[in-house]
Amino acid sequence: MLFIQRTADALATFDMIQDVVRGLGSRARLQVIEGGDHSFRVRGKRRPDEEIGKELGELAASFIQEVVA
């Protein structure tokens, strides 16, 4: 399982997600978006949604390739 979590998400706190991932053990991996909010936007960085989506897609694709290989 891949969890892509933001450190500035007011709706799902980073500590809460860390606890969930820890509880799942080796079956789970946490990918951190430092400073990201609930929409994966990072304060001070103006990026189009398409760019953010592409980055998230690349993270997920990399994880899938690693798991399937």
CHARMM-style PDB file with segment names, atoms N, HN, CA, C and O in Angstrom:
ATOM      1  N   MET     1       0.839  -1.175   0.000  1.00  0.00      PROA
ATOM      2  CA  MET     1       0.000   0.000   0.000  1.00  0.00      PROA
ATOM      3  C   MET     1       0.882   1.235   0.000  1.00  0.00      PROA
ATOM      4  O   MET     1       1.881   1.315   0.715  1.00  0.00      PROA
ATOM      5  N   LEU     2       0.490   2.173  -0.807  1.00  0.00      PROA
ATOM      6  HN  LEU     2      -0.321   2.107  -1.388  1.00  0.00      PROA
ATOM      7  CA  LEU     2       1.210   3.444  -0.881  1.00  0.00      PROA
ATOM      8  C   LEU     2       0.329   4.538  -0.314  1.00  0.00      PROA
ATOM      9  O   LEU     2      -0.819   4.703  -0.726  1.00  0.00      PROA
ATOM     10  N   PHE     3       0.867   5.274   0.622  1.00  0.00      PROA
ATOM     11  HN  PHE     3       1.800   5.140   0.957  1.00  0.00      PROA
ATOM     12  CA  PHE     3       0.202   6.444   1.183  1.00  0.00      PROA
ATOM     13  C   PHE     3       1.009   7.660   0.772  1.00  0.00      PROA
ATOM     14  O   PHE     3       2.190   7.767   1.102  1.00  0.00      PROA
ATOM     15  N   ILE     4       0.378   8.575   0.055  1.00  0.00      PROA
ATOM     16  HN  ILE     4      -0.582   8.488  -0.213  1.00  0.00      PROA
ATOM     17  CA  ILE     4       1.021   9.837  -0.309  1.00  0.00      PROA
ATOM     18  C   ILE     4       0.382  10.883   0.585  1.00  0.00      PROA
ATOM     19  O   ILE     4      -0.789  11.225   0.422  1.00  0.00      PROA
ATOM     20  N   GLN     5       1.156  11.383   1.524  1.00  0.00      PROA
ATOM     21  HN  GLN     5       2.108  11.105   1.657  1.00  0.00      PROA
ATOM     22  CA  GLN     5       0.598  12.259   2.549  1.00  0.00      PROA
ATOM     23  C   GLN     5       1.304  13.603   2.583  1.00  0.00      PROA
ATOM     24  O   GLN     5       2.513  13.706   2.376  1.00  0.00      PROA
ATOM     25  N   ARG     6       0.520  14.610   2.849  1.00  0.00      PROA
ATOM     26  HN  ARG     6      -0.462  14.526   3.017  1.00  0.00      PROA
ATOM     27  CA  ARG     6       1.016  15.971   2.973  1.00  0.00      PROA
ATOM     28  C   ARG     6       1.293  16.283   4.438  1.00  0.00      PROA
ATOM     29  O   ARG     6       0.597  15.780   5.320  1.00  0.00      PROA
ATOM     30  N   THR     7       2.292  17.100   4.702  1.00  0.00      PROA
ATOM     31  HN  THR     7       2.858  17.508   3.986  1.00  0.00      PROA
ATOM     32  CA  THR     7       2.613  17.427   6.096  1.00  0.00      PROA
ATOM     33  C   THR     7       1.777  18.579   6.634  1.00  0.00      PROA
ATOM     34  O   THR     7       1.768  18.811   7.843  1.00  0.00      PROA
ATOM     35  N   ALA     8       1.075  19.305   5.770  1.00  0.00      PROA
ATOM     36  HN  ALA     8       1.083  19.116   4.788  1.00  0.00      PROA
ATOM     37  CA  ALA     8       0.257  20.441   6.210  1.00  0.00      PROA
ATOM     38  C   ALA     8      -1.222  20.207   5.914  1.00  0.00      PROA
ATOM     39  O   ALA     8      -1.951  21.159   5.635  1.00  0.00      PROA
ATOM     40  N   ASP     9      -1.668  18.964   5.970  1.00  0.00      PROA
ATOM     41  HN  ASP     9      -1.076  18.192   6.197  1.00  0.00      PROA
ATOM     42  CA  ASP     9      -3.057  18.616   5.692  1.00  0.00      PROA
ATOM     43  C   ASP     9      -3.865  18.754   6.971  1.00  0.00      PROA
ATOM     44  O   ASP     9      -3.645  18.020   7.935  1.00  0.00      PROA
ATOM     45  N   ALA    10      -4.796  19.693   6.980  1.00  0.00      PROA
ATOM     46  HN  ALA    10      -4.974  20.290   6.197  1.00  0.00      PROA
ATOM     47  CA  ALA    10      -5.603  19.930   8.178  1.00  0.00      PROA
ATOM     48  C   ALA    10      -6.669  18.849   8.386  1.00  0.00      PROA
ATOM     49  O   ALA    10      -7.171  18.696   9.499  1.00  0.00      PROA
ATOM     50  N   LEU    11      -7.020  18.109   7.352  1.00  0.00      PROA
ATOM     51  HN  LEU    11      -6.613  18.233   6.447  1.00  0.00      PROA
ATOM     52  CA  LEU    11      -8.081  17.111   7.460  1.00  0.00      PROA
ATOM     53  C   LEU    11      -7.579  15.726   7.846  1.00  0.00      PROA
ATOM     54  O   LEU    11      -8.299  14.963   8.490  1.00  0.00      PROA
ATOM     55  N   ALA    12      -6.368  15.398   7.465  1.00  0.00      PROA
ATOM     56  HN  ALA    12      -5.783  16.018   6.942  1.00  0.00      PROA
ATOM     57  CA  ALA    12      -5.765  14.102   7.830  1.00  0.00      PROA
ATOM     58  C   ALA    12      -4.349  14.413   8.288  1.00  0.00      PROA
ATOM     59  O   ALA    12      -3.434  14.543   7.475  1.00  0.00      PROA
ATOM     60  N   THR    13      -4.184  14.529   9.579  1.00  0.00      PROA
ATOM     61  HN  THR    13      -4.928  14.424  10.239  1.00  0.00      PROA
ATOM     62  CA  THR    13      -2.896  14.971  10.102  1.00  0.00      PROA
ATOM     63  C   THR    13      -1.789  13.978   9.778  1.00  0.00      PROA
ATOM     64  O   THR    13      -2.015  12.773   9.667  1.00  0.00      PROA
ATOM     65  N   PHE    14      -0.601  14.516   9.633  1.00  0.00      PROA
ATOM     66  HN  PHE    14      -0.418  15.495   9.724  1.00  0.00      PROA
ATOM     67  CA  PHE    14       0.557  13.702   9.286  1.00  0.00      PROA
ATOM     68  C   PHE    14       0.817  12.650  10.363  1.00  0.00      PROA
ATOM     69  O   PHE    14       1.135  11.505  10.043  1.00  0.00      PROA
ATOM     70  N   ASP    15       0.687  13.024  11.617  1.00  0.00      PROA
ATOM     71  HN  ASP    15       0.429  13.954  11.876  1.00  0.00      PROA
ATOM     72  CA  ASP    15       0.897  12.065  12.709  1.00  0.00      PROA
ATOM     73  C   ASP    15      -0.070  10.889  12.616  1.00  0.00      PROA
ATOM     74  O   ASP    15       0.315   9.743  12.849  1.00  0.00      PROA
ATOM     75  N   MET    16      -1.319  11.174  12.276  1.00  0.00      PROA
ATOM     76  HN  MET    16      -1.631  12.104  12.086  1.00  0.00      PROA
ATOM     77  CA  MET    16      -2.327  10.120  12.160  1.00  0.00      PROA
ATOM     78  C   MET    16      -1.947   9.135  11.056  1.00  0.00      PROA
ATOM     79  O   MET    16      -2.019   7.923  11.258  1.00  0.00      PROA
ATOM     80  N   ILE    17      -1.547   9.640   9.904  1.00  0.00      PROA
ATOM     81  HN  ILE    17      -1.488  10.624   9.740  1.00  0.00      PROA
ATOM     82  CA  ILE    17      -1.174   8.767   8.789  1.00  0.00      PROA
ATOM     83  C   ILE    17       0.084   7.972   9.133  1.00  0.00      PROA
ATOM     84  O   ILE    17       0.178   6.791   8.799  1.00  0.00      PROA
ATOM     85  N   GLN    18       1.046   8.605   9.793  1.00  0.00      PROA
ATOM     86  HN  GLN    18       0.970   9.565  10.065  1.00  0.00      PROA
ATOM     87  CA  GLN    18       2.260   7.887  10.211  1.00  0.00      PROA
ATOM     88  C   GLN    18       1.893   6.701  11.098  1.00  0.00      PROA
ATOM     89  O   GLN    18       2.455   5.617  10.945  1.00  0.00      PROA
ATOM     90  N   ASP    19       0.967   6.895  12.011  1.00  0.00      PROA
ATOM     91  HN  ASP    19       0.509   7.776  12.135  1.00  0.00      PROA
ATOM     92  CA  ASP    19       0.545   5.813  12.904  1.00  0.00      PROA
ATOM     93  C   ASP    19      -0.099   4.675  12.121  1.00  0.00      PROA
ATOM     94  O   ASP    19       0.158   3.504  12.403  1.00  0.00      PROA
ATOM     95  N   VAL    20      -0.931   5.009  11.141  1.00  0.00      PROA
ATOM     96  HN  VAL    20      -1.139   5.960  10.911  1.00  0.00      PROA
ATOM     97  CA  VAL    20      -1.583   3.990  10.318  1.00  0.00      PROA
ATOM     98  C   VAL    20      -0.538   3.181   9.553  1.00  0.00      PROA
ATOM     99  O   VAL    20      -0.588   1.951   9.534  1.00  0.00      PROA
ATOM    100  N   VAL    21       0.400   3.873   8.929  1.00  0.00      PROA
ATOM    101  HN  VAL    21       0.440   4.872   8.945  1.00  0.00      PROA
ATOM    102  CA  VAL    21       1.435   3.200   8.141  1.00  0.00      PROA
ATOM    103  C   VAL    21       2.305   2.327   9.043  1.00  0.00      PROA
ATOM    104  O   VAL    21       2.645   1.200   8.682  1.00  0.00      PROA
ATOM    105  N   ARG    22       2.657   2.840  10.196  1.00  0.00      PROA
ATOM    106  HN  ARG    22       2.381   3.756  10.489  1.00  0.00      PROA
ATOM    107  CA  ARG    22       3.443   2.042  11.141  1.00  0.00      PROA
ATOM    108  C   ARG    22       2.694   0.771  11.541  1.00  0.00      PROA
ATOM    109  O   ARG    22       3.289  -0.301  11.646  1.00  0.00      PROA
ATOM    110  N   GLY    23       1.393   0.900  11.763  1.00  0.00      PROA
ATOM    111  HN  GLY    23       0.910   1.771  11.678  1.00  0.00      PROA
ATOM    112  CA  GLY    23       0.577  -0.243  12.154  1.00  0.00      PROA
ATOM    113  C   GLY    23       0.474  -1.303  11.068  1.00  0.00      PROA
ATOM    114  O   GLY    23       0.286  -2.482  11.367  1.00  0.00      PROA
ATOM    115  N   LEU    24       0.594  -0.896   9.818  1.00  0.00      PROA
ATOM    116  HN  LEU    24       0.746   0.062   9.575  1.00  0.00      PROA
ATOM    117  CA  LEU    24       0.524  -1.842   8.705  1.00  0.00      PROA
ATOM    118  C   LEU    24       1.866  -2.527   8.442  1.00  0.00      PROA
ATOM    119  O   LEU    24       1.927  -3.536   7.739  1.00  0.00      PROA
ATOM    120  N   GLY    25       2.916  -1.985   8.997  1.00  0.00      PROA
ATOM    121  HN  GLY    25       2.867  -1.166   9.568  1.00  0.00      PROA
ATOM    122  CA  GLY    25       4.239  -2.596   8.868  1.00  0.00      PROA
ATOM    123  C   GLY    25       4.777  -2.558   7.453  1.00  0.00      PROA
ATOM    124  O   GLY    25       4.613  -1.566   6.744  1.00  0.00      PROA
ATOM    125  N   SER    26       5.418  -3.636   7.045  1.00  0.00      PROA
ATOM    126  HN  SER    26       5.551  -4.442   7.621  1.00  0.00      PROA
ATOM    127  CA  SER    26       6.117  -3.683   5.758  1.00  0.00      PROA
ATOM    128  C   SER    26       5.157  -3.674   4.568  1.00  0.00      PROA
ATOM    129  O   SER    26       5.591  -3.521   3.426  1.00  0.00      PROA
ATOM    130  N   ARG    27       3.873  -3.834   4.823  1.00  0.00      PROA
ATOM    131  HN  ARG    27       3.520  -3.958   5.750  1.00  0.00      PROA
ATOM    132  CA  ARG    27       2.898  -3.812   3.719  1.00  0.00      PROA
ATOM    133  C   ARG    27       2.616  -2.405   3.221  1.00  0.00      PROA
ATOM    134  O   ARG    27       1.981  -2.233   2.180  1.00  0.00      PROA
ATOM    135  N   ALA    28       3.080  -1.397   3.950  1.00  0.00      PROA
ATOM    136  HN  ALA    28       3.595  -1.537   4.795  1.00  0.00      PROA
ATOM    137  CA  ALA    28       2.734  -0.018   3.611  1.00  0.00      PROA
ATOM    138  C   ALA    28       3.983   0.844   3.475  1.00  0.00      PROA
ATOM    139  O   ALA    28       5.002   0.617   4.128  1.00  0.00      PROA
ATOM    140  N   ARG    29       3.867   1.834   2.610  1.00  0.00      PROA
ATOM    141  HN  ARG    29       3.039   2.019   2.080  1.00  0.00      PROA
ATOM    142  CA  ARG    29       4.950   2.800   2.425  1.00  0.00      PROA
ATOM    143  C   ARG    29       4.350   4.200   2.454  1.00  0.00      PROA
ATOM    144  O   ARG    29       3.259   4.432   1.933  1.00  0.00      PROA
ATOM    145  N   LEU    30       5.068   5.117   3.063  1.00  0.00      PROA
ATOM    146  HN  LEU    30       5.954   4.929   3.486  1.00  0.00      PROA
ATOM    147  CA  LEU    30       4.632   6.499   3.171  1.00  0.00      PROA
ATOM    148  C   LEU    30       5.510   7.384   2.310  1.00  0.00      PROA
ATOM    149  O   LEU    30       6.725   7.438   2.499  1.00  0.00      PROA
ATOM    150  N   GLN    31       4.899   8.073   1.370  1.00  0.00      PROA
ATOM    151  HN  GLN    31       3.912   8.029   1.216  1.00  0.00      PROA
ATOM    152  CA  GLN    31       5.595   9.060   0.540  1.00  0.00      PROA
ATOM    153  C   GLN    31       5.142  10.435   1.024  1.00  0.00      PROA
ATOM    154  O   GLN    31       3.948  10.736   1.013  1.00  0.00      PROA
ATOM    155  N   VAL    32       6.081  11.257   1.441  1.00  0.00      PROA
ATOM    156  HN  VAL    32       7.050  11.012   1.450  1.00  0.00      PROA
ATOM    157  CA  VAL    32       5.773  12.540   2.068  1.00  0.00      PROA
ATOM    158  C   VAL    32       5.870  13.681   1.063  1.00  0.00      PROA
ATOM    159  O   VAL    32       6.837  13.779   0.308  1.00  0.00      PROA
ATOM    160  N   ILE    33       4.852  14.545   1.065  1.00  0.00      PROA
ATOM    161  HN  ILE    33       4.066  14.465   1.679  1.00  0.00      PROA
ATOM    162  CA  ILE    33       4.882  15.790   0.317  1.00  0.00      PROA
ATOM    163  C   ILE    33       5.058  16.892   1.350  1.00  0.00      PROA
ATOM    164  O   ILE    33       4.089  17.341   1.961  1.00  0.00      PROA
ATOM    165  N   GLU    34       6.281  17.317   1.539  1.00  0.00      PROA
ATOM    166  HN  GLU    34       7.068  16.952   1.043  1.00  0.00      PROA
ATOM    167  CA  GLU    34       6.623  18.298   2.573  1.00  0.00      PROA
ATOM    168  C   GLU    34       5.903  19.621   2.316  1.00  0.00      PROA
ATOM    169  O   GLU    34       6.032  20.217   1.247  1.00  0.00      PROA
ATOM    170  N   GLY    35       5.143  20.069   3.319  1.00  0.00      PROA
ATOM    171  HN  GLY    35       5.039  19.585   4.188  1.00  0.00      PROA
ATOM    172  CA  GLY    35       4.444  21.340   3.237  1.00  0.00      PROA
ATOM    173  C   GLY    35       3.151  21.305   2.454  1.00  0.00      PROA
ATOM    174  O   GLY    35       2.460  22.321   2.367  1.00  0.00      PROA
ATOM    175  N   GLY    36       2.803  20.159   1.878  1.00  0.00      PROA
ATOM    176  HN  GLY    36       3.364  19.334   1.949  1.00  0.00      PROA
ATOM    177  CA  GLY    36       1.593  20.079   1.068  1.00  0.00      PROA
ATOM    178  C   GLY    36       0.330  20.124   1.903  1.00  0.00      PROA
ATOM    179  O   GLY    36       0.287  19.601   3.017  1.00  0.00      PROA
ATOM    180  N   ASP    37      -0.711  20.763   1.348  1.00  0.00      PROA
ATOM    181  HN  ASP    37      -0.675  21.188   0.443  1.00  0.00      PROA
ATOM    182  CA  ASP    37      -1.998  20.799   2.030  1.00  0.00      PROA
ATOM    183  C   ASP    37      -2.890  19.660   1.519  1.00  0.00      PROA
ATOM    184  O   ASP    37      -2.414  18.752   0.838  1.00  0.00      PROA
ATOM    185  N   HSD    38      -4.174  19.714   1.850  1.00  0.00      PROA
ATOM    186  HN  HSD    38      -4.561  20.452   2.404  1.00  0.00      PROA
ATOM    187  CA  HSD    38      -5.076  18.625   1.480  1.00  0.00      PROA
ATOM    188  C   HSD    38      -5.191  18.449  -0.034  1.00  0.00      PROA
ATOM    189  O   HSD    38      -5.531  17.364  -0.507  1.00  0.00      PROA
ATOM    190  N   SER    39      -4.912  19.499  -0.791  1.00  0.00      PROA
ATOM    191  HN  SER    39      -4.636  20.380  -0.408  1.00  0.00      PROA
ATOM    192  CA  SER    39      -4.960  19.441  -2.259  1.00  0.00      PROA
ATOM    193  C   SER    39      -3.577  19.242  -2.865  1.00  0.00      PROA
ATOM    194  O   SER    39      -3.398  19.384  -4.075  1.00  0.00      PROA
ATOM    195  N   PHE    40      -2.601  18.912  -2.027  1.00  0.00      PROA
ATOM    196  HN  PHE    40      -2.746  18.797  -1.044  1.00  0.00      PROA
ATOM    197  CA  PHE    40      -1.217  18.695  -2.442  1.00  0.00      PROA
ATOM    198  C   PHE    40      -0.531  19.980  -2.912  1.00  0.00      PROA
ATOM    199  O   PHE    40       0.522  19.922  -3.546  1.00  0.00      PROA
ATOM    200  N   ARG    41      -1.108  21.110  -2.613  1.00  0.00      PROA
ATOM    201  HN  ARG    41      -1.964  21.157  -2.098  1.00  0.00      PROA
ATOM    202  CA  ARG    41      -0.450  22.384  -2.941  1.00  0.00      PROA
ATOM    203  C   ARG    41       0.511  22.726  -1.819  1.00  0.00      PROA
ATOM    204  O   ARG    41       0.205  22.540  -0.642  1.00  0.00      PROA
ATOM    205  N   VAL    42       1.676  23.229  -2.198  1.00  0.00      PROA
ATOM    206  HN  VAL    42       1.925  23.380  -3.154  1.00  0.00      PROA
ATOM    207  CA  VAL    42       2.695  23.610  -1.228  1.00  0.00      PROA
ATOM    208  C   VAL    42       2.713  25.128  -1.153  1.00  0.00      PROA
ATOM    209  O   VAL    42       2.863  25.813  -2.165  1.00  0.00      PROA
ATOM    210  N   ARG    43       2.559  25.637   0.049  1.00  0.00      PROA
ATOM    211  HN  ARG    43       2.437  25.081   0.871  1.00  0.00      PROA
ATOM    212  CA  ARG    43       2.534  27.093   0.250  1.00  0.00      PROA
ATOM    213  C   ARG    43       3.788  27.734  -0.329  1.00  0.00      PROA
ATOM    214  O   ARG    43       4.904  27.270  -0.097  1.00  0.00      PROA
ATOM    215  N   GLY    44       3.584  28.813  -1.090  1.00  0.00      PROA
ATOM    216  HN  GLY    44       2.677  29.190  -1.279  1.00  0.00      PROA
ATOM    217  CA  GLY    44       4.705  29.531  -1.686  1.00  0.00      PROA
ATOM    218  C   GLY    44       5.108  29.040  -3.058  1.00  0.00      PROA
ATOM    219  O   GLY    44       5.888  29.697  -3.747  1.00  0.00      PROA
ATOM    220  N   LYS    45       4.583  27.886  -3.469  1.00  0.00      PROA
ATOM    221  HN  LYS    45       3.949  27.352  -2.909  1.00  0.00      PROA
ATOM    222  CA  LYS    45       4.874  27.347  -4.802  1.00  0.00      PROA
ATOM    223  C   LYS    45       3.606  27.392  -5.625  1.00  0.00      PROA
ATOM    224  O   LYS    45       2.612  26.754  -5.278  1.00  0.00      PROA
ATOM    225  N   ARG    46       3.631  28.131  -6.697  1.00  0.00      PROA
ATOM    226  HN  ARG    46       4.438  28.649  -6.980  1.00  0.00      PROA
ATOM    227  CA  ARG    46       2.467  28.205  -7.586  1.00  0.00      PROA
ATOM    228  C   ARG    46       2.675  27.220  -8.723  1.00  0.00      PROA
ATOM    229  O   ARG    46       3.483  27.441  -9.625  1.00  0.00      PROA
ATOM    230  N   ARG    47       1.927  26.127  -8.656  1.00  0.00      PROA
ATOM    231  HN  ARG    47       1.271  25.947  -7.923  1.00  0.00      PROA
ATOM    232  CA  ARG    47       2.036  25.100  -9.698  1.00  0.00      PROA
ATOM    233  C   ARG    47       0.643  24.738 -10.179  1.00  0.00      PROA
ATOM    234  O   ARG    47      -0.290  24.645  -9.383  1.00  0.00      PROA
ATOM    235  N   PRO    48       0.503  24.533 -11.479  1.00  0.00      PROA
ATOM    236  CA  PRO    48      -0.811  24.124 -11.999  1.00  0.00      PROA
ATOM    237  C   PRO    48      -1.197  22.740 -11.482  1.00  0.00      PROA
ATOM    238  O   PRO    48      -0.341  21.905 -11.189  1.00  0.00      PROA
ATOM    239  N   ASP    49      -2.502  22.521 -11.380  1.00  0.00      PROA
ATOM    240  HN  ASP    49      -3.197  23.199 -11.618  1.00  0.00      PROA
ATOM    241  CA  ASP    49      -3.000  21.220 -10.916  1.00  0.00      PROA
ATOM    242  C   ASP    49      -2.473  20.077 -11.769  1.00  0.00      PROA
ATOM    243  O   ASP    49      -2.195  18.995 -11.252  1.00  0.00      PROA
ATOM    244  N   GLU    50      -2.332  20.306 -13.068  1.00  0.00      PROA
ATOM    245  HN  GLU    50      -2.557  21.185 -13.488  1.00  0.00      PROA
ATOM    246  CA  GLU    50      -1.834  19.259 -13.964  1.00  0.00      PROA
ATOM    247  C   GLU    50      -0.415  18.832 -13.577  1.00  0.00      PROA
ATOM    248  O   GLU    50      -0.079  17.649 -13.636  1.00  0.00      PROA
ATOM    249  N   GLU    51       0.399  19.790 -13.187  1.00  0.00      PROA
ATOM    250  HN  GLU    51       0.126  20.751 -13.139  1.00  0.00      PROA
ATOM    251  CA  GLU    51       1.779  19.475 -12.782  1.00  0.00      PROA
ATOM    252  C   GLU    51       1.784  18.679 -11.480  1.00  0.00      PROA
ATOM    253  O   GLU    51       2.537  17.716 -11.335  1.00  0.00      PROA
ATOM    254  N   ILE    52       0.948  19.084 -10.546  1.00  0.00      PROA
ATOM    255  HN  ILE    52       0.336  19.866 -10.664  1.00  0.00      PROA
ATOM    256  CA  ILE    52       0.846  18.358  -9.276  1.00  0.00      PROA
ATOM    257  C   ILE    52       0.356  16.931  -9.536  1.00  0.00      PROA
ATOM    258  O   ILE    52       0.893  15.972  -8.982  1.00  0.00      PROA
ATOM    259  N   GLY    53      -0.665  16.801 -10.379  1.00  0.00      PROA
ATOM    260  HN  GLY    53      -1.102  17.580 -10.829  1.00  0.00      PROA
ATOM    261  CA  GLY    53      -1.197  15.473 -10.709  1.00  0.00      PROA
ATOM    262  C   GLY    53      -0.162  14.590 -11.380  1.00  0.00      PROA
ATOM    263  O   GLY    53      -0.083  13.394 -11.100  1.00  0.00      PROA
ATOM    264  N   LYS    54       0.635  15.180 -12.268  1.00  0.00      PROA
ATOM    265  HN  LYS    54       0.570  16.151 -12.495  1.00  0.00      PROA
ATOM    266  CA  LYS    54       1.677  14.411 -12.945  1.00  0.00      PROA
ATOM    267  C   LYS    54       2.704  13.896 -11.937  1.00  0.00      PROA
ATOM    268  O   LYS    54       3.128  12.742 -12.010  1.00  0.00      PROA
ATOM    269  N   GLU    55       3.097  14.748 -11.005  1.00  0.00      PROA
ATOM    270  HN  GLU    55       2.752  15.685 -10.945  1.00  0.00      PROA
ATOM    271  CA  GLU    55       4.062  14.332  -9.980  1.00  0.00      PROA
ATOM    272  C   GLU    55       3.499  13.192  -9.134  1.00  0.00      PROA
ATOM    273  O   GLU    55       4.201  12.221  -8.852  1.00  0.00      PROA
ATOM    274  N   LEU    56       2.241  13.307  -8.731  1.00  0.00      PROA
ATOM    275  HN  LEU    56       1.670  14.096  -8.960  1.00  0.00      PROA
ATOM    276  CA  LEU    56       1.616  12.249  -7.932  1.00  0.00      PROA
ATOM    277  C   LEU    56       1.496  10.954  -8.728  1.00  0.00      PROA
ATOM    278  O   LEU    56       1.716   9.865  -8.199  1.00  0.00      PROA
ATOM    279  N   GLY    57       1.145  11.085 -10.001  1.00  0.00      PROA
ATOM    280  HN  GLY    57       0.966  11.970 -10.431  1.00  0.00      PROA
ATOM    281  CA  GLY    57       1.058   9.908 -10.869  1.00  0.00      PROA
ATOM    282  C   GLY    57       2.399   9.211 -11.019  1.00  0.00      PROA
ATOM    283  O   GLY    57       2.468   7.982 -11.030  1.00  0.00      PROA
ATOM    284  N   GLU    58       3.466   9.995 -11.134  1.00  0.00      PROA
ATOM    285  HN  GLU    58       3.410  10.994 -11.125  1.00  0.00      PROA
ATOM    286  CA  GLU    58       4.811   9.417 -11.250  1.00  0.00      PROA
ATOM    287  C   GLU    58       5.201   8.683  -9.975  1.00  0.00      PROA
ATOM    288  O   GLU    58       5.824   7.623 -10.032  1.00  0.00      PROA
ATOM    289  N   LEU    59       4.834   9.243  -8.821  1.00  0.00      PROA
ATOM    290  HN  LEU    59       4.327  10.104  -8.775  1.00  0.00      PROA
ATOM    291  CA  LEU    59       5.111   8.554  -7.555  1.00  0.00      PROA
ATOM    292  C   LEU    59       4.383   7.212  -7.502  1.00  0.00      PROA
ATOM    293  O   LEU    59       4.963   6.192  -7.128  1.00  0.00      PROA
ATOM    294  N   ALA    60       3.104   7.228  -7.881  1.00  0.00      PROA
ATOM    295  HN  ALA    60       2.633   8.056  -8.184  1.00  0.00      PROA
ATOM    296  CA  ALA    60       2.313   5.996  -7.856  1.00  0.00      PROA
ATOM    297  C   ALA    60       2.843   4.979  -8.867  1.00  0.00      PROA
ATOM    298  O   ALA    60       2.942   3.792  -8.558  1.00  0.00      PROA
ATOM    299  N   ALA    61       3.183   5.439 -10.071  1.00  0.00      PROA
ATOM    300  HN  ALA    61       3.102   6.403 -10.322  1.00  0.00      PROA
ATOM    301  CA  ALA    61       3.695   4.529 -11.105  1.00  0.00      PROA
ATOM    302  C   ALA    61       5.007   3.896 -10.666  1.00  0.00      PROA
ATOM    303  O   ALA    61       5.224   2.703 -10.882  1.00  0.00      PROA
ATOM    304  N   SER    62       5.877   4.678 -10.056  1.00  0.00      PROA
ATOM    305  HN  SER    62       5.701   5.647  -9.881  1.00  0.00      PROA
ATOM    306  CA  SER    62       7.154   4.154  -9.575  1.00  0.00      PROA
ATOM    307  C   SER    62       6.927   3.075  -8.516  1.00  0.00      PROA
ATOM    308  O   SER    62       7.589   2.037  -8.525  1.00  0.00      PROA
ATOM    309  N   PHE    63       5.989   3.330  -7.606  1.00  0.00      PROA
ATOM    310  HN  PHE    63       5.452   4.173  -7.598  1.00  0.00      PROA
ATOM    311  CA  PHE    63       5.667   2.352  -6.577  1.00  0.00      PROA
ATOM    312  C   PHE    63       5.137   1.061  -7.197  1.00  0.00      PROA
ATOM    313  O   PHE    63       5.545  -0.030  -6.801  1.00  0.00      PROA
ATOM    314  N   ILE    64       4.238   1.179  -8.159  1.00  0.00      PROA
ATOM    315  HN  ILE    64       3.906   2.066  -8.481  1.00  0.00      PROA
ATOM    316  CA  ILE    64       3.655   0.008  -8.816  1.00  0.00      PROA
ATOM    317  C   ILE    64       4.734  -0.795  -9.544  1.00  0.00      PROA
ATOM    318  O   ILE    64       4.763  -2.022  -9.452  1.00  0.00      PROA
ATOM    319  N   GLN    65       5.608  -0.115 -10.258  1.00  0.00      PROA
ATOM    320  HN  GLN    65       5.584   0.882 -10.334  1.00  0.00      PROA
ATOM    321  CA  GLN    65       6.681  -0.801 -10.968  1.00  0.00      PROA
ATOM    322  C   GLN    65       7.583  -1.558  -9.998  1.00  0.00      PROA
ATOM    323  O   GLN    65       8.019  -2.671 -10.291  1.00  0.00      PROA
ATOM    324  N   GLU    66       7.856  -0.967  -8.867  1.00  0.00      PROA
ATOM    325  HN  GLU    66       7.502  -0.062  -8.629  1.00  0.00      PROA
ATOM    326  CA  GLU    66       8.714  -1.615  -7.870  1.00  0.00      PROA
ATOM    327  C   GLU    66       8.027  -2.855  -7.289  1.00  0.00      PROA
ATOM    328  O   GLU    66       8.670  -3.887  -7.096  1.00  0.00      PROA
ATOM    329  N   VAL    67       6.749  -2.758  -7.017  1.00  0.00      PROA
ATOM    330  HN  VAL    67       6.227  -1.920  -7.175  1.00  0.00      PROA
ATOM    331  CA  VAL    67       6.011  -3.862  -6.403  1.00  0.00      PROA
ATOM    332  C   VAL    67       5.844  -5.016  -7.390  1.00  0.00      PROA
ATOM    333  O   VAL    67       5.949  -6.181  -7.006  1.00  0.00      PROA
ATOM    334  N   VAL    68       5.587  -4.698  -8.652  1.00  0.00      PROA
ATOM    335  HN  VAL    68       5.503  -3.752  -8.964  1.00  0.00      PROA
ATOM    336  CA  VAL    68       5.332  -5.717  -9.666  1.00  0.00      PROA
ATOM    337  C   VAL    68       6.629  -6.400 -10.100  1.00  0.00      PROA
ATOM    338  O   VAL    68       6.617  -7.575 -10.467  1.00  0.00      PROA
ATOM    339  N   ALA    69       7.734  -5.680 -10.063  1.00  0.00      PROA
ATOM    340  HN  ALA    69       7.744  -4.725  -9.765  1.00  0.00      PROA
ATOM    341  CA  ALA    69       9.013  -6.225 -10.555  1.00  0.00      PROA
ATOM    342  C   ALA    69       9.513  -7.380  -9.756  1.00  0.00      PROA
ATOM    343  OT1 ALA    69      10.572  -7.929 -10.061  1.00  0.00      PROA
TER     344      ALA     69
END
